[in-house]
Amino acid sequence: MRASSRQLPLSYLEDQQAQRPPNFIPIYEPWLGAREEAYVLDAVRSGWISSLGSYISRFERRFAEFCGTAHAVSVSNGTTALHLALHALGVGPGDEVIVPALTFVASANAVTYTGAKPVFADVDATTWTIRTDEIERLITPRTRAIMPVDLYGQMAPLAEIEEIAHRHGLWVIEDAAEAHGAAIGDRRAGAWGTIGAFSFYANKIVTTGEGGMVTMQDGDLAARCRMLRDHAMPPAKRYWHDEVGFNYRMTNLQAAVGVAQMERVDEFIARKRAIAARYLAQLGDIMGITLPVEPPGTTNVYWMVSILVEPPFPLDRDGLMQALRAHGVDSRPFFHPLDTLPPYRSEQPCPTALRLSRAGLNLPSFPRLSDAQVDLICETIRSLASDPSHVH
């Protein structure tokens, strides 16, 4: 049989690569090196390539130490981390969980998986994180938990949220997927509330390709998460299942990458903060551009260096994105507010989240971004601010 001469359609990734001009600056790329390669090869040679192996426990111990928690339990991704946290606490049908309207959809989906209802709170116009007065307003007899999100690397007001939760007898599930190493005072993301949840997707500060982690101080809660992630099989009784569990385990291969990443996490964070400082110094005086903040006493890790594009800047957000791409610079819009998405649509979406979503833009923020590349991006934005027709 003669082979067909028809070309197969390009995949999304191949299509994106084909459209990129030379010297294209991506929005993000992981920082992987010889150490990650060596540890993965070691895991392969050990024969332990699934969900058992020494790198799993090493990664969990190191991550718990980094966050300042007694326990860390690895999982398959950040969404399963959120779902496992909610399920382990007993959130279920008839319950409500307060979630910020401006976040990635996984925050609300994880609540929905349990049969509970996500209730959307508006966000602060300056920090872009959940407002505490909104939390207070939305608490009902059905409320079981609050899920603050550390958006784009900026911590939510966790101290105030913990006080509200304590007063109302609620759990706090900190969605720290985007905030590895962020802190309020000396207390890092993942060490607040009842339980924290992280993502290690390829564009996160620490990556394992896919992967996630839940962090907590409570040993009983950690044990329950470990059991539930492994089909709810108790460690002392193989193939016995008292309840429905999940296959949410991380592989030893992924954990090997994670161990290597944690050996350089301080370097990653320092570089990301330096990149943010360079952006802020060069874009701070442009009319119509609003920069991210770092409230006193907090550490923003700038997972994504993000800006708002509003009048009198001569282009709107989408226009600036198109112009940047024409100059070989990738960018991303802010998340759509969750209460504007079809599964969660509200007739009265949260107004601040909606405004930020329409104006917000993520700039390239990966740790290996060079100073020269940051300068080029800033020079391009400054040029467009003075002459919006300046597009290749």
C-alpha positions as CSV (number, residue, x, y, z in Angstrom):
1,M,0.0,0.0,0.0
2,R,1.3,3.4,-1.0
3,A,1.8,5.8,1.9
4,S,-0.4,8.9,1.8
5,S,1.4,12.1,0.8
6,R,-1.1,14.1,2.8
7,Q,0.4,16.0,5.7
8,L,-1.0,15.5,9.1
9,P,-2.4,18.7,10.7
10,L,0.0,20.5,13.0
11,S,-0.5,20.0,16.7
12,Y,-1.2,23.2,18.7
13,L,2.4,23.3,19.9
14,E,3.8,22.8,16.4
15,D,1.5,25.5,15.1
16,Q,2.6,27.9,17.9
17,Q,6.2,27.2,17.2
18,A,5.8,27.7,13.5
19,Q,4.3,31.1,14.0
20,R,7.1,32.3,16.3
21,P,9.6,34.8,14.8
22,P,13.3,34.4,15.4
23,N,14.5,35.2,18.9
24,F,11.0,34.9,20.3
25,I,10.7,35.5,24.0
26,P,8.2,33.0,25.5
27,I,5.9,33.7,28.5
28,Y,7.6,30.9,30.5
29,E,9.9,28.0,30.3
30,P,11.2,25.7,33.0
31,W,14.8,25.9,34.3
32,L,16.1,22.3,34.0
33,G,19.7,21.3,34.1
34,A,22.3,18.5,34.7
35,R,21.1,17.9,38.2
36,E,17.5,17.1,37.1
37,E,18.8,14.9,34.4
38,A,21.1,13.0,36.8
39,Y,18.4,12.4,39.4
40,V,15.9,11.2,36.8
41,L,18.5,8.8,35.4
42,D,19.2,7.6,38.9
43,A,15.5,6.9,39.4
44,V,15.3,5.1,36.1
45,R,18.3,2.9,36.9
46,S,16.9,2.1,40.4
47,G,13.8,0.5,38.7
48,W,11.5,2.6,41.0
49,I,9.7,4.7,38.3
50,S,6.1,4.7,39.6
51,S,4.8,6.0,42.9
52,L,7.3,4.3,45.2
53,G,10.9,5.2,45.5
54,S,13.3,7.3,47.6
55,Y,12.8,10.5,45.7
56,I,9.2,10.7,46.8
57,S,10.0,10.9,50.5
58,R,13.0,13.2,49.9
59,F,10.9,15.6,47.9
60,E,8.1,15.7,50.5
61,R,10.5,16.2,53.4
62,R,12.4,19.0,51.6
63,F,9.2,20.8,50.5
64,A,7.7,20.6,54.0
65,E,10.9,22.1,55.4
66,F,10.9,24.8,52.8
67,C,7.3,25.8,53.6
68,G,7.7,25.4,57.4
69,T,5.1,22.7,57.8
70,A,5.4,19.4,59.7
71,H,4.1,17.4,56.7
72,A,3.9,17.5,52.9
73,V,2.1,14.9,50.7
74,S,2.9,14.7,47.0
75,V,0.1,14.3,44.4
76,S,-0.3,14.1,40.7
77,N,-1.1,17.8,40.0
78,G,-2.3,21.0,41.6
79,T,-6.0,20.4,40.9
80,T,-5.8,17.0,42.6
81,A,-4.0,18.7,45.5
82,L,-7.0,21.0,46.0
83,H,-9.6,18.2,45.6
84,L,-7.7,15.9,48.0
85,A,-7.5,18.7,50.6
86,L,-11.2,19.4,50.4
87,H,-12.2,15.7,50.4
88,A,-9.9,14.9,53.3
89,L,-11.6,17.6,55.4
90,G,-15.0,16.3,54.6
91,V,-16.3,19.0,52.3
92,G,-19.3,17.6,50.3
93,P,-22.8,18.0,49.0
94,G,-24.7,20.9,50.5
95,D,-21.6,22.7,51.6
96,E,-20.3,26.1,50.4
97,V,-16.7,27.1,49.9
98,I,-15.8,30.8,49.4
99,V,-13.4,31.2,46.5
100,P,-12.0,34.4,44.9
101,A,-13.6,35.3,41.5
102,L,-10.2,36.0,40.0
103,T,-8.2,32.8,39.8
104,F,-7.7,29.8,37.6
105,V,-10.8,27.6,37.1
106,A,-9.2,24.6,39.0
107,S,-9.9,26.4,42.3
108,A,-13.7,26.3,41.7
109,N,-13.7,22.9,39.9
110,A,-12.1,21.2,42.8
111,V,-14.9,22.4,45.1
112,T,-17.5,21.2,42.5
113,Y,-15.9,17.8,42.3
114,T,-16.8,17.3,46.0
115,G,-20.5,18.2,45.4
116,A,-20.1,21.4,47.3
117,K,-20.8,24.9,45.8
118,P,-18.1,27.5,45.1
119,V,-19.2,31.0,46.2
120,F,-17.3,33.8,44.5
121,A,-15.9,36.7,46.4
122,D,-14.6,39.9,44.7
123,V,-10.9,40.8,45.0
124,D,-8.9,43.8,46.1
125,A,-8.2,46.3,43.4
126,T,-4.6,46.8,44.5
127,T,-3.4,43.3,45.6
128,W,-5.7,41.4,43.2
129,T,-6.4,38.8,46.0
130,I,-9.6,38.0,47.9
131,R,-11.2,40.7,50.0
132,T,-11.9,39.9,53.6
133,D,-15.0,42.0,53.8
134,E,-16.4,40.0,50.9
135,I,-15.6,36.8,52.8
136,E,-17.6,38.1,55.8
137,R,-20.5,39.1,53.6
138,L,-20.7,35.7,52.0
139,I,-20.6,33.4,55.0
140,T,-23.8,31.4,55.5
141,P,-24.8,28.4,57.7
142,R,-23.7,26.2,54.7
143,T,-20.2,27.7,54.5
144,R,-17.5,25.1,55.5
145,A,-14.3,26.5,54.2
146,I,-12.5,29.5,52.7
147,M,-10.1,29.0,49.7
148,P,-7.8,32.1,49.4
149,V,-5.6,32.1,46.4
150,D,-2.0,33.6,46.3
151,L,-2.5,35.1,42.9
152,Y,0.5,35.5,40.5
153,G,2.9,35.1,43.5
154,Q,1.2,37.7,45.8
155,M,0.0,36.3,49.2
156,A,-3.7,36.7,50.1
157,P,-4.4,38.4,53.5
158,L,-4.0,35.1,55.3
159,A,-3.7,36.4,58.8
160,E,-7.1,38.2,58.6
161,I,-8.6,35.2,56.9
162,E,-7.4,32.8,59.6
163,E,-9.0,35.1,62.2
164,I,-12.3,35.1,60.3
165,A,-12.2,31.3,59.9
166,H,-11.5,30.8,63.6
167,R,-14.3,33.0,64.6
168,H,-16.8,31.1,62.3
169,G,-15.4,27.6,62.7
170,L,-14.3,27.3,59.1
171,W,-11.4,25.5,57.4
172,V,-8.9,27.5,55.3
173,I,-7.5,25.7,52.2
174,E,-4.7,27.9,50.9
175,D,-4.4,27.7,47.1
176,A,-0.7,28.4,46.8
177,A,-0.2,26.9,43.3
178,E,1.5,30.1,42.1
179,A,3.3,31.2,45.2
180,H,6.2,28.8,46.1
181,G,8.3,30.8,48.6
182,A,5.9,33.8,49.0
183,A,5.5,34.9,52.6
184,I,3.8,37.1,55.1
185,G,6.6,38.0,57.6
186,D,8.6,34.8,58.0
187,R,5.6,32.5,57.4
188,R,5.6,31.1,53.9
189,A,2.9,30.1,51.6
190,G,1.6,26.6,52.4
191,A,2.0,27.1,56.2
192,W,-1.3,29.1,56.6
193,G,-4.7,27.8,57.4
194,T,-5.7,24.2,57.7
195,I,-4.0,22.9,54.6
196,G,-2.1,24.3,51.6
197,A,-2.1,23.2,48.0
198,F,0.7,23.6,45.3
199,S,1.1,22.9,41.6
200,F,4.4,21.8,40.0
201,Y,3.2,22.3,36.4
202,A,6.0,23.2,33.9
203,N,5.4,26.9,34.2
204,K,5.5,27.0,38.0
205,I,8.5,28.3,40.1
206,V,9.2,24.7,41.1
207,T,8.3,22.1,38.5
208,T,8.0,18.3,38.1
209,G,6.4,18.6,34.7
210,E,3.0,17.7,36.3
211,G,2.6,17.3,40.0
212,G,1.4,18.9,43.2
213,M,1.7,18.9,47.0
214,V,-0.5,19.4,50.0
215,T,1.1,20.8,53.1
216,M,-0.1,20.8,56.7
217,Q,0.9,20.8,60.4
218,D,-1.7,18.1,61.4
219,G,-0.3,14.6,61.3
220,D,-3.7,12.9,61.2
221,L,-4.7,15.0,58.3
222,A,-1.5,14.1,56.5
223,A,-2.1,10.4,57.1
224,R,-5.6,10.7,55.7
225,C,-4.3,12.5,52.6
226,R,-1.7,9.8,52.1
227,M,-4.4,7.1,52.3
228,L,-6.9,8.8,50.1
229,R,-4.3,9.5,47.3
230,D,-3.6,5.7,47.1
231,H,-7.2,4.5,46.5
232,A,-8.0,4.9,50.2
233,M,-5.9,1.8,51.0
234,P,-4.6,1.8,54.6
235,P,-0.8,1.0,54.8
236,A,-1.3,-1.9,57.2
237,K,-3.9,-3.7,55.1
238,R,-3.2,-4.2,51.5
239,Y,-6.1,-4.2,49.0
240,W,-8.6,-3.2,51.6
241,H,-10.6,-0.1,51.1
242,D,-13.0,1.3,53.7
243,E,-14.0,4.2,51.4
244,V,-13.7,5.5,47.9
245,G,-10.2,7.0,47.3
246,F,-8.3,8.3,44.3
247,N,-5.2,7.6,42.3
248,Y,-3.5,10.9,42.9
249,R,0.1,9.7,43.4
250,M,3.2,11.4,42.1
251,T,5.8,9.2,40.4
252,N,9.4,8.8,41.6
253,L,10.6,10.2,38.2
254,Q,8.7,13.4,38.8
255,A,9.9,13.6,42.4
256,A,13.5,13.2,41.2
257,V,13.0,16.4,39.2
258,G,11.4,18.0,42.2
259,V,14.3,17.2,44.5
260,A,16.7,18.8,42.0
261,Q,14.5,21.8,41.7
262,M,14.4,22.3,45.5
263,E,18.1,22.4,45.6
264,R,17.9,25.6,43.5
265,V,14.6,27.1,44.7
266,D,16.2,30.0,46.5
267,E,18.1,30.8,43.2
268,F,14.9,30.7,41.2
269,I,13.1,33.0,43.6
270,A,15.9,35.5,43.8
271,R,16.1,35.7,40.1
272,K,12.4,36.1,39.7
273,R,12.4,39.0,42.2
274,A,15.3,40.6,40.3
275,I,13.4,40.3,37.0
276,A,10.3,41.9,38.6
277,A,12.4,44.7,40.1
278,R,13.9,45.4,36.6
279,Y,10.4,45.5,35.0
280,L,9.0,47.8,37.8
281,A,11.9,50.2,37.5
282,Q,11.4,50.7,33.8
283,L,7.6,50.6,33.5
284,G,6.6,52.5,36.6
285,D,6.3,55.9,35.0
286,I,4.2,54.9,32.0
287,M,0.7,56.4,32.2
288,G,-2.0,53.8,32.0
289,I,0.2,50.9,33.2
290,T,-0.4,49.7,36.8
291,L,2.2,47.5,38.3
292,P,1.9,44.6,40.9
293,V,2.4,45.6,44.6
294,E,4.3,44.1,47.5
295,P,2.5,45.2,50.7
296,P,4.7,45.9,53.7
297,G,5.6,42.8,55.5
298,T,5.0,40.5,52.6
299,T,7.2,38.7,50.0
300,N,5.9,38.6,46.5
301,V,7.6,35.9,44.4
302,Y,6.2,37.3,41.1
303,W,5.3,34.0,39.5
304,M,4.1,36.1,36.7
305,V,5.1,39.8,36.5
306,S,1.6,41.2,35.7
307,I,0.4,44.6,34.7
308,L,-2.9,46.4,34.1
309,V,-3.3,48.2,30.8
310,E,-5.9,51.0,30.9
311,P,-6.4,54.5,29.6
312,P,-4.6,56.7,29.0
313,F,-2.3,54.0,27.6
314,P,-3.0,54.3,23.8
315,L,-3.6,50.5,23.3
316,D,-6.0,48.3,25.2
317,R,-4.8,45.1,26.8
318,D,-5.4,42.9,23.7
319,G,-3.9,45.5,21.4
320,L,-0.7,45.5,23.5
321,M,-0.6,41.7,23.4
322,Q,-0.8,41.8,19.6
323,A,1.8,44.5,19.4
324,L,4.2,42.6,21.7
325,R,3.8,39.4,19.7
326,A,4.6,41.3,16.5
327,H,7.8,42.3,18.3
328,G,8.5,38.6,19.2
329,V,7.3,38.8,22.8
330,D,4.7,36.4,24.2
331,S,2.2,37.4,26.9
332,R,-1.0,36.2,28.5
333,P,-4.2,37.8,29.6
334,F,-5.5,37.5,33.2
335,F,-7.9,34.7,34.0
336,H,-11.5,35.2,33.2
337,P,-13.5,35.8,36.4
338,L,-15.0,32.5,37.4
339,D,-18.5,33.9,37.7
340,T,-18.4,34.8,34.0
341,L,-17.6,31.2,32.9
342,P,-20.6,29.0,31.7
343,P,-20.5,26.5,34.5
344,Y,-20.5,29.3,37.2
345,R,-22.0,32.3,35.4
346,S,-23.6,34.9,37.5
347,E,-26.0,37.7,36.4
348,Q,-24.0,40.0,38.6
349,P,-20.3,39.1,38.3
350,C,-17.8,40.6,40.8
351,P,-17.0,44.0,39.4
352,T,-13.4,44.4,40.5
353,A,-12.4,40.9,39.2
354,L,-14.1,41.7,35.9
355,R,-12.2,45.0,35.5
356,L,-8.9,43.4,36.4
357,S,-9.5,40.5,34.0
358,R,-10.2,42.8,31.1
359,A,-7.1,44.9,31.8
360,G,-4.6,42.4,33.1
361,L,-1.6,41.1,31.2
362,N,1.2,38.6,32.2
363,L,4.7,39.4,30.9
364,P,7.5,36.9,30.3
365,S,8.7,35.9,33.8
366,F,10.8,32.7,33.6
367,P,14.0,32.7,35.7
368,R,16.4,32.4,32.8
369,L,15.0,35.6,31.2
370,S,18.0,37.8,30.7
371,D,18.4,41.4,31.7
372,A,18.7,42.3,28.1
373,Q,15.4,40.6,27.3
374,V,13.6,42.4,30.1
375,D,15.1,45.7,28.8
376,L,13.9,44.9,25.3
377,I,10.4,44.1,26.5
378,C,10.3,47.3,28.5
379,E,11.7,49.4,25.6
380,T,9.0,47.9,23.3
381,I,6.2,48.9,25.8
382,R,7.6,52.4,26.2
383,S,7.9,52.8,22.5
384,L,4.2,51.7,22.0
385,A,3.2,54.1,24.8
386,S,4.5,57.0,22.8
387,D,3.7,55.7,19.3
388,P,1.1,52.8,19.2
389,S,1.6,52.5,15.4
390,H,5.2,51.3,16.1
391,V,4.5,47.7,15.2
392,H,6.6,45.5,12.9
